[in-house]
Amino acid sequence: MGYPRAFVLAHSGASGVRSGPITPSARCPAAIAVPPLPRILRSEMRCYPLAARRPRVGGGLRRESAGRKIGAWLAFGAAANIEAGVKTETPTTQLTVKAILNRVQRFAGFVYRSVVLRGEGRDTCIEVHVEPHAGMHCRCGKCLRPCPGYDTLDERSWLFVPLWNIPVWLHYAPRRVECPIHGVVVEHLPWSDGKRPIATAMMGFLAQWARRLSWRETARVFRTSWEAVYRSVEWFVEWGLAHRELRDIAAIGIDEIHWGKGRRGANFLTVIYQVDAHRRRLLWVGPRRTQASLRRGLQALGPEVVHGLRFVCSDMWKPYLQVIAKQAAQALHVLDRFHIVMHLNQAVDQVRRAESGRLRGSARAKHLKNMRWKLLRRGTRVRGYARAQLRGLVAAKLATGRAWLLKEIFQPFWRYKSPSWAQAFLRCWTTRALRSRLEPMKKVARMLRTHEPLLLNWFRAKGELSSGVVEGLNNKIRVVTRRSYGFRTYRAMEVALYHNLGHLPEPEFTHGFC
């Protein structure tokens, strides 16, 4: 077996083996400082010089035994150097899991006693045993003041952040303290919240990954349960809502979204967004789309926020209009442009379907074949053969063509700058629509005349409010629902929406997870 070159330089020479202590020098800078060799090892080195080539079998065995003894002595010398503070060029400090935990997740008043690897294969886990610091008092779990100990409970386990995707469990026997204010309570545990079997760091870890993956996929990847992921996200959201600041809110958007199956009132949600230019987020979500639902939402925001609103954007749902007019009368109420265009498209589609049924089997029916999406698109975006088809539809003097023309004529309404000129255009258009003999278009015209003051508020806002933000946030809600393949309970839906769209503050952790 070969010996380290530093050892060879230090212990071999022309005159024999050195017997004194070895220290680094100019002649041998890489030498390791070791204590003097015992006499028996020096005699073995004389018998088997380092330069010997291919020793006999018996001598080789004896030389291997001597080499093991000398190697053990060198290791002892290196350890002695570390304890004595001798600096060597070769790094001697080895990283341990306990060192990682102390660097990343240190708990005041507690120390890591031991770290043990248990099991094999998928049952492998890391058990970390925690014990209280001997020089620090335990603190009350409610007021956090130092208190004398009372007794010790049975050992508990908490799921911690995985290490190399190996589950980590914290083991600790909580103590009870005798607080002068709260009586006998469990001590404060900085890694736990209540009786949850998951550490707060692990809940933050799962909650942050649950934004990027579905809850089921997060549970599968990190080898936990769906319930654990859901409870972690729920705790994350509750903490964020408790520490959220509702300031600088000048514009809100109110809308309803459908979820679940069926068209009952219970399958709708009322949502309130902040739609300011500097911040866009979900402020509140509640079940149903009634006046009571919206009143609860505005009450949750607080009177200071409601009285400070400058703009409110909503659709033409009557319960919403009544509550907004009563509780936020000082704000400029703007009707959502998206919903008005949607009502116009629905009226055109109703005329097309009714006329297709009447002309089925006739020669004029060919003008309506495969025309649904061409009619619903904005006219300026239709090109080529599709535009030629629309011209043919108008030339055929069908009711669908007249309805489509009325929809396209309404588009310049949004380009006006003056509310007075916009009002004149609106009255002219509604008069023409009421004389079109098309019942769906007449219904839209009557609706626009009823809400004429709110429509003109869109021009008084002077472009400060973008109504498309509300529909963009609604689309994100649908993405969250689709990614999770739906939610069975309203509570799960509410937690997921706040988690993804609420922009809530997050607890401070010692390091980032993702």
C-alpha positions as CSV (number, residue, x, y, z in Angstrom):
1,M,0.0,0.0,0.0
2,G,1.2,3.6,-0.7
3,Y,1.7,6.3,1.9
4,P,0.9,10.0,1.7
5,R,3.7,12.0,0.1
6,A,3.7,14.4,3.1
7,F,4.2,11.5,5.4
8,V,7.0,10.1,3.2
9,L,8.8,13.5,3.0
10,A,8.4,13.9,6.8
11,H,9.4,10.4,7.9
12,S,11.9,9.1,5.3
13,G,15.4,10.4,4.8
14,A,18.9,9.3,4.0
15,S,19.9,8.7,7.6
16,G,16.8,6.8,8.6
17,V,13.5,7.5,10.3
18,R,12.9,10.6,12.3
19,S,11.6,10.1,15.8
20,G,10.7,13.6,16.8
21,P,7.4,15.5,16.2
22,I,6.8,16.5,12.6
23,T,5.8,20.1,11.7
24,P,5.3,21.9,8.4
25,S,8.5,23.6,7.2
26,A,9.9,25.4,4.1
27,R,11.4,22.0,2.9
28,C,8.1,20.2,3.4
29,P,5.2,22.7,3.3
30,A,2.6,20.0,2.7
31,A,3.6,17.9,5.8
32,I,0.9,17.3,8.4
33,A,1.8,18.1,11.9
34,V,1.6,14.8,13.8
35,P,2.9,13.7,17.2
36,P,6.0,11.4,17.4
37,L,5.4,7.8,16.1
38,P,5.4,5.1,18.7
39,R,8.5,2.9,18.9
40,I,6.8,-0.2,17.5
41,L,5.7,1.7,14.4
42,R,9.2,3.1,13.8
43,S,10.6,-0.4,13.9
44,E,8.0,-1.6,11.4
45,M,8.9,1.2,9.0
46,R,12.6,0.3,9.3
47,C,11.8,-3.3,8.4
48,Y,9.7,-2.4,5.4
49,P,11.1,0.7,3.7
50,L,8.7,2.8,1.6
51,A,10.7,2.3,-1.6
52,A,10.5,-1.5,-1.6
53,R,8.9,-2.9,-4.8
54,R,6.5,-5.8,-4.9
55,P,7.2,-7.4,-1.5
56,R,6.6,-11.1,-0.9
57,V,3.1,-12.3,0.1
58,G,3.9,-12.7,3.7
59,G,5.8,-9.5,3.9
60,G,3.0,-7.8,2.0
61,L,0.5,-8.8,4.7
62,R,2.7,-7.6,7.4
63,R,3.3,-4.3,5.5
64,E,-0.5,-3.8,5.1
65,S,-0.9,-4.3,8.9
66,A,1.8,-1.7,9.5
67,G,0.2,0.6,7.0
68,R,-3.2,0.4,8.7
69,K,-1.6,1.2,12.0
70,I,0.3,4.2,10.6
71,G,-2.9,5.4,8.8
72,A,-4.8,5.3,12.0
73,W,-2.0,7.2,13.8
74,L,-2.2,9.9,11.0
75,A,-5.9,10.2,11.4
76,F,-5.5,10.7,15.1
77,G,-2.9,13.3,14.5
78,A,-5.2,15.2,12.1
79,A,-8.0,15.1,14.7
80,A,-5.5,16.4,17.3
81,N,-4.6,19.2,14.9
82,I,-8.2,20.3,14.5
83,E,-8.8,20.4,18.3
84,A,-5.6,22.3,18.7
85,G,-6.4,24.8,16.0
86,V,-3.6,23.9,13.6
87,K,-4.5,25.0,10.1
88,T,-3.9,22.5,7.3
89,E,-4.3,22.9,3.5
90,T,-6.6,20.0,3.2
91,P,-10.2,20.8,4.4
92,T,-11.1,18.7,7.4
93,T,-14.6,19.9,8.4
94,Q,-17.4,17.6,7.2
95,L,-20.9,18.9,6.6
96,T,-23.6,17.3,8.7
97,V,-27.4,17.4,8.6
98,K,-27.4,19.0,12.0
99,A,-25.1,21.8,10.7
100,I,-27.6,22.4,7.8
101,L,-30.5,22.6,10.3
102,N,-28.7,25.0,12.5
103,R,-27.8,27.2,9.6
104,V,-31.2,27.1,7.9
105,Q,-33.8,26.6,10.7
106,R,-32.6,27.6,14.1
107,F,-35.1,27.7,16.9
108,A,-34.5,30.0,19.8
109,G,-34.5,28.1,23.1
110,F,-34.1,24.7,21.5
111,V,-31.2,22.6,20.2
112,Y,-31.0,19.6,17.8
113,R,-29.9,16.6,19.9
114,S,-29.6,14.0,17.2
115,V,-30.3,13.2,13.6
116,V,-31.0,9.6,12.6
117,L,-31.8,8.0,9.3
118,R,-34.4,5.3,9.5
119,G,-35.9,2.7,7.2
120,E,-35.1,1.6,3.6
121,G,-36.5,2.4,0.2
122,R,-39.6,4.5,0.2
123,D,-39.9,4.0,3.9
124,T,-36.7,6.0,4.5
125,C,-37.1,9.0,6.8
126,I,-34.9,11.3,8.8
127,E,-35.8,11.7,12.5
128,V,-34.6,14.8,14.2
129,H,-34.8,14.9,18.0
130,V,-35.1,18.3,19.6
131,E,-34.5,19.2,23.2
132,P,-34.8,22.5,25.2
133,H,-31.8,24.7,25.6
134,A,-30.4,24.2,29.1
135,G,-29.7,27.9,29.7
136,M,-33.0,29.3,28.6
137,H,-36.4,29.4,30.2
138,C,-39.5,28.1,28.5
139,R,-42.2,30.6,27.5
140,C,-45.9,30.7,27.7
141,G,-47.7,29.5,24.5
142,K,-50.1,32.5,24.6
143,C,-48.3,35.5,25.9
144,L,-44.7,34.4,25.2
145,R,-43.4,35.5,28.6
146,P,-40.8,33.3,30.5
147,C,-42.5,31.0,33.0
148,P,-41.5,28.2,35.3
149,G,-42.1,24.6,34.1
150,Y,-45.0,22.5,35.3
151,D,-44.6,19.0,33.7
152,T,-43.6,17.3,30.5
153,L,-46.1,15.7,28.0
154,D,-45.6,12.7,25.8
155,E,-43.3,13.0,22.7
156,R,-44.9,14.4,19.6
157,S,-43.9,14.4,15.9
158,W,-44.1,17.1,13.3
159,L,-43.6,16.7,9.5
160,F,-40.8,19.0,8.5
161,V,-39.3,20.2,5.1
162,P,-38.0,17.1,3.2
163,L,-34.2,16.8,2.6
164,W,-33.3,15.3,-0.8
165,N,-37.0,14.4,-1.0
166,I,-36.6,12.3,2.2
167,P,-39.3,13.0,4.7
168,V,-38.0,14.7,7.9
169,W,-39.8,14.4,11.2
170,L,-39.2,16.5,14.3
171,H,-39.5,14.7,17.6
172,Y,-40.0,16.6,20.9
173,A,-41.7,16.2,24.2
174,P,-43.5,19.5,24.9
175,R,-43.4,21.0,28.4
176,R,-46.3,22.6,30.2
177,V,-45.6,25.9,32.0
178,E,-47.4,27.7,34.8
179,C,-48.2,31.2,33.5
180,P,-49.4,33.7,36.1
181,I,-52.0,35.0,33.6
182,H,-53.1,32.0,31.5
183,G,-52.5,29.2,34.0
184,V,-51.1,25.9,33.0
185,V,-50.6,25.9,29.2
186,V,-48.2,24.2,26.7
187,E,-45.0,26.1,26.1
188,H,-44.4,28.1,23.0
189,L,-43.0,25.9,20.1
190,P,-41.6,28.1,17.3
191,W,-41.9,25.4,14.7
192,S,-45.6,24.6,15.5
193,D,-49.0,26.3,15.3
194,G,-51.5,24.8,17.7
195,K,-52.1,21.0,17.4
196,R,-51.2,20.7,13.7
197,P,-49.0,17.7,13.0
198,I,-47.1,19.7,10.3
199,A,-44.4,22.2,11.1
200,T,-45.0,25.8,9.9
201,A,-42.0,25.7,7.6
202,M,-43.4,22.6,6.0
203,M,-46.8,24.3,5.6
204,G,-45.2,27.2,3.9
205,F,-43.2,24.8,1.7
206,L,-46.4,23.0,0.5
207,A,-48.4,26.2,0.1
208,Q,-45.8,27.8,-2.2
209,W,-45.6,24.7,-4.4
210,A,-49.4,24.5,-4.5
211,R,-49.4,27.7,-6.5
212,R,-47.4,26.0,-9.3
213,L,-48.9,22.5,-9.1
214,S,-52.3,21.2,-8.4
215,W,-52.9,20.1,-4.8
216,R,-53.0,16.5,-5.7
217,E,-49.8,16.7,-7.7
218,T,-48.1,18.6,-4.8
219,A,-49.1,15.8,-2.4
220,R,-47.8,13.1,-4.8
221,V,-44.4,14.8,-5.4
222,F,-43.6,15.4,-1.7
223,R,-45.1,12.1,-0.5
224,T,-47.8,13.5,1.7
225,S,-51.6,13.6,1.6
226,W,-54.1,15.9,-0.2
227,E,-55.5,16.8,3.2
228,A,-52.1,17.9,4.4
229,V,-51.7,20.2,1.4
230,Y,-55.1,21.6,1.8
231,R,-54.6,22.4,5.5
232,S,-51.3,24.0,4.7
233,V,-52.8,26.3,2.1
234,E,-55.6,27.1,4.4
235,W,-53.2,28.1,7.2
236,F,-51.2,30.1,4.7
237,V,-54.3,32.0,3.6
238,E,-55.6,32.6,7.1
239,W,-52.2,34.1,8.1
240,G,-52.2,36.3,5.0
241,L,-55.7,37.6,5.6
242,A,-55.0,38.4,9.2
243,H,-51.9,40.5,8.2
244,R,-53.3,42.0,5.0
245,E,-53.4,45.8,4.7
246,L,-56.2,47.4,2.8
247,R,-54.8,50.7,1.8
248,D,-54.7,52.9,-1.4
249,I,-57.8,51.3,-2.9
250,A,-59.5,53.7,-5.2
251,A,-61.2,51.4,-7.8
252,I,-62.9,48.1,-7.3
253,G,-64.6,45.7,-9.7
254,I,-67.6,43.6,-8.8
255,D,-68.8,40.6,-10.7
256,E,-70.3,37.1,-10.3
257,I,-68.8,33.9,-11.6
258,H,-70.3,30.4,-12.0
259,W,-68.9,27.3,-10.4
260,G,-70.1,23.8,-9.9
261,K,-73.0,22.2,-11.8
262,G,-76.4,23.7,-12.5
263,R,-77.6,27.3,-12.7
264,R,-79.0,27.6,-9.2
265,G,-78.1,30.6,-7.0
266,A,-75.8,28.5,-4.8
267,N,-73.6,27.9,-7.9
268,F,-72.6,31.5,-8.2
269,L,-69.9,33.5,-6.4
270,T,-69.7,37.2,-5.8
271,V,-66.2,38.5,-6.2
272,I,-64.7,41.9,-5.4
273,Y,-61.4,42.9,-7.0
274,Q,-59.0,45.8,-6.6
275,V,-58.5,47.2,-10.2
276,D,-56.2,50.1,-9.6
277,A,-53.3,50.6,-12.0
278,H,-50.7,49.9,-9.4
279,R,-52.3,46.8,-7.9
280,R,-54.8,44.2,-9.1
281,R,-55.9,41.5,-6.7
282,L,-58.8,39.7,-5.2
283,L,-60.2,41.4,-2.1
284,W,-63.2,39.3,-1.2
285,V,-65.2,36.3,-2.4
286,G,-68.6,35.0,-1.1
287,P,-71.3,32.6,-2.1
288,R,-74.4,33.6,-4.2
289,R,-75.0,36.8,-6.1
290,T,-77.6,38.6,-3.9
291,Q,-77.7,41.9,-2.2
292,A,-76.8,40.3,1.1
293,S,-73.7,38.8,-0.4
294,L,-72.4,42.1,-1.7
295,R,-73.2,43.9,1.6
296,R,-71.1,41.3,3.4
297,G,-68.3,41.9,1.0
298,L,-68.3,45.7,1.4
299,Q,-68.6,45.2,5.2
300,A,-65.5,43.0,5.2
301,L,-63.6,45.7,3.4
302,G,-64.5,48.2,6.1
303,P,-66.2,51.6,6.0
304,E,-62.9,53.5,5.5
305,V,-62.2,51.6,2.3
306,V,-65.8,51.9,0.9
307,H,-66.0,55.7,1.6
308,G,-62.6,56.2,0.0
309,L,-63.6,54.6,-3.4
310,R,-63.5,56.7,-6.5
311,F,-64.6,54.2,-9.1
312,V,-66.8,51.1,-9.0
313,C,-67.0,48.8,-12.1
314,S,-69.8,46.2,-12.4
315,D,-72.2,44.7,-14.8
316,M,-76.0,45.4,-14.9
317,W,-77.1,42.9,-12.3
318,K,-79.9,44.7,-10.5
319,P,-79.0,43.5,-6.9
320,Y,-75.4,44.9,-7.3
321,L,-76.7,48.2,-8.7
322,Q,-78.9,48.8,-5.8
323,V,-76.3,48.0,-3.1
324,I,-73.6,50.1,-4.9
325,A,-76.0,53.1,-5.2
326,K,-76.8,52.9,-1.5
327,Q,-73.4,52.2,0.1
328,A,-70.9,53.7,-2.4
329,A,-72.8,56.7,-3.7
330,Q,-69.8,59.0,-3.8
331,A,-67.9,56.7,-6.2
332,L,-68.3,56.9,-10.0
333,H,-70.2,53.8,-11.0
334,V,-69.1,52.5,-14.4
335,L,-70.8,49.7,-16.3
336,D,-68.5,47.0,-17.6
337,R,-67.9,47.5,-21.3
338,F,-67.2,43.8,-21.7
339,H,-70.7,42.8,-20.6
340,I,-72.4,45.4,-22.9
341,V,-70.5,43.9,-25.9
342,M,-71.5,40.4,-24.6
343,H,-75.2,41.3,-24.6
344,L,-74.9,42.6,-28.2
345,N,-73.2,39.4,-29.4
346,Q,-75.8,37.3,-27.6
347,A,-78.6,39.2,-29.4
348,V,-77.0,38.7,-32.8
349,D,-76.6,35.0,-32.1
350,Q,-80.2,34.6,-31.1
351,V,-81.4,36.3,-34.3
352,R,-79.1,33.9,-36.3
353,R,-80.4,30.8,-34.6
354,A,-84.0,31.8,-35.1
355,E,-83.5,32.6,-38.7
356,S,-81.6,29.4,-39.4
357,G,-84.6,27.4,-38.1
358,R,-87.0,29.3,-40.3
359,L,-84.9,29.0,-43.5
360,R,-83.9,25.4,-43.1
361,G,-84.1,23.6,-46.4
362,S,-84.3,26.8,-48.5
363,A,-81.7,28.3,-50.9
364,R,-81.1,31.3,-48.7
365,A,-80.1,29.2,-45.7
366,K,-76.6,28.7,-47.3
367,H,-75.8,32.3,-46.3
368,L,-76.1,31.4,-42.6
369,K,-74.0,28.1,-42.7
370,N,-70.8,28.2,-40.6
371,M,-71.3,31.9,-39.8
372,R,-71.6,31.9,-36.1
373,W,-68.0,32.8,-35.1
374,K,-67.6,35.2,-38.1
375,L,-70.6,37.1,-36.8
376,L,-69.4,37.3,-33.2
377,R,-65.9,38.6,-34.1
378,R,-65.3,42.3,-34.4
379,G,-65.8,43.4,-37.9
380,T,-62.4,45.0,-38.2
381,R,-60.7,41.7,-37.5
382,V,-62.5,39.7,-40.2
383,R,-60.4,39.3,-43.3
384,G,-60.4,37.5,-46.7
385,Y,-63.1,35.1,-47.6
386,A,-64.9,35.5,-44.3
387,R,-65.4,39.2,-45.0
388,A,-66.8,38.4,-48.4
389,Q,-69.3,36.0,-46.8
390,L,-70.4,38.8,-44.4
391,R,-70.9,41.2,-47.4
392,G,-73.0,38.5,-49.1
393,L,-75.1,38.1,-45.9
394,V,-75.8,41.8,-45.8
395,A,-76.7,41.9,-49.5
396,A,-79.1,39.0,-49.0
397,K,-81.1,41.3,-46.7
398,L,-81.5,38.7,-44.0
399,A,-82.4,39.6,-40.5
400,T,-79.1,38.3,-39.2
401,G,-77.3,40.7,-41.5
402,R,-79.2,43.6,-40.1
403,A,-78.5,42.5,-36.5
404,W,-74.8,42.3,-37.3
405,L,-74.8,45.8,-38.8
406,L,-76.4,47.2,-35.7
407,K,-73.7,45.5,-33.5
408,E,-70.9,46.9,-35.7
409,I,-72.4,50.4,-35.8
410,F,-72.3,50.5,-32.0
411,Q,-68.5,50.1,-31.8
412,P,-67.7,53.9,-32.4
413,F,-69.6,54.6,-29.2
414,W,-66.5,53.8,-27.1
415,R,-64.2,56.2,-29.1
416,Y,-66.0,59.4,-28.0
417,K,-64.3,61.7,-25.6
418,S,-67.2,63.9,-24.6
419,P,-70.1,62.5,-22.6
420,S,-72.6,64.8,-24.4
421,W,-71.7,63.5,-27.9
422,A,-71.7,59.9,-26.6
423,Q,-75.2,60.5,-25.2
424,A,-76.4,61.8,-28.6
425,F,-74.9,58.8,-30.3
426,L,-76.5,56.3,-27.8
427,R,-80.0,57.8,-28.3
428,C,-79.7,57.7,-32.0
429,W,-78.5,54.1,-32.0
430,T,-81.2,52.9,-29.6
431,T,-83.9,54.6,-31.7
432,R,-82.7,52.7,-34.8
433,A,-82.5,49.4,-32.9
434,L,-86.0,49.8,-31.6
435,R,-87.2,50.2,-35.2
436,S,-85.4,47.2,-36.5
437,R,-88.2,44.7,-35.8
438,L,-85.6,42.4,-34.2
439,E,-86.8,41.5,-30.7
440,P,-83.3,40.6,-29.2
441,M,-81.8,43.9,-30.5
442,K,-84.8,45.8,-29.1
443,K,-84.3,44.2,-25.7
444,V,-80.6,45.4,-25.7
445,A,-81.7,48.9,-26.7
446,R,-84.2,49.2,-23.9
447,M,-81.6,47.9,-21.4
448,L,-79.1,50.6,-22.6
449,R,-81.6,53.4,-22.3
450,T,-82.4,52.3,-18.8
451,H,-78.8,52.4,-17.7
452,E,-77.8,55.5,-19.8
453,P,-76.4,57.5,-16.8
454,L,-74.1,54.6,-15.8
455,L,-73.0,54.1,-19.4
456,L,-72.0,57.7,-19.7
457,N,-69.9,57.4,-16.5
458,W,-67.4,55.4,-18.6
459,F,-66.5,58.7,-20.4
460,R,-66.4,60.7,-17.2
461,A,-63.8,58.3,-15.8
462,K,-61.6,59.4,-18.8
463,G,-60.0,56.0,-19.3
464,E,-58.7,55.7,-15.7
465,L,-60.6,52.5,-15.2
466,S,-60.0,49.5,-17.4
467,S,-63.0,47.2,-17.3
468,G,-61.1,44.4,-19.0
469,V,-59.2,43.8,-15.8
470,V,-62.3,42.3,-14.2
471,E,-62.7,39.8,-16.9
472,G,-59.0,39.0,-16.9
473,L,-59.2,38.1,-13.2
474,N,-62.3,36.1,-13.9
475,N,-60.4,34.1,-16.4
476,K,-57.7,33.4,-13.9
477,I,-60.3,32.0,-11.5
478,R,-61.4,29.6,-14.3
479,V,-57.8,28.6,-14.8
480,V,-57.4,27.8,-11.0
481,T,-60.6,25.8,-11.1
482,R,-59.6,23.9,-14.3
483,R,-56.1,23.1,-13.0
484,S,-57.7,21.5,-9.9
485,Y,-60.4,19.7,-11.9
486,G,-63.0,21.6,-9.8
487,F,-63.7,21.9,-6.1
488,R,-66.2,19.8,-4.2
489,T,-66.7,22.4,-1.4
490,Y,-67.1,26.1,-1.3
491,R,-64.4,26.4,1.4
492,A,-61.8,24.7,-0.8
493,M,-62.7,27.0,-3.7
494,E,-62.5,30.1,-1.5
495,V,-59.0,29.1,-0.1
496,A,-57.7,28.4,-3.6
497,L,-58.9,31.8,-5.0
498,Y,-57.4,33.8,-2.1
499,H,-54.1,31.8,-2.4
500,N,-53.7,32.4,-6.1
501,L,-55.2,35.9,-6.7
502,G,-55.2,37.6,-3.3
503,H,-51.5,38.6,-3.3
504,L,-51.5,38.0,0.4
505,P,-48.5,38.7,2.7
506,E,-46.5,35.6,3.5
507,P,-44.9,34.5,6.8
508,E,-41.2,35.1,7.1
509,F,-39.0,32.0,6.7
510,T,-35.3,31.6,7.0
511,H,-35.0,30.6,3.4
512,G,-37.0,30.4,0.2
513,F,-38.5,27.1,-0.9
514,C,-39.4,27.7,-4.6
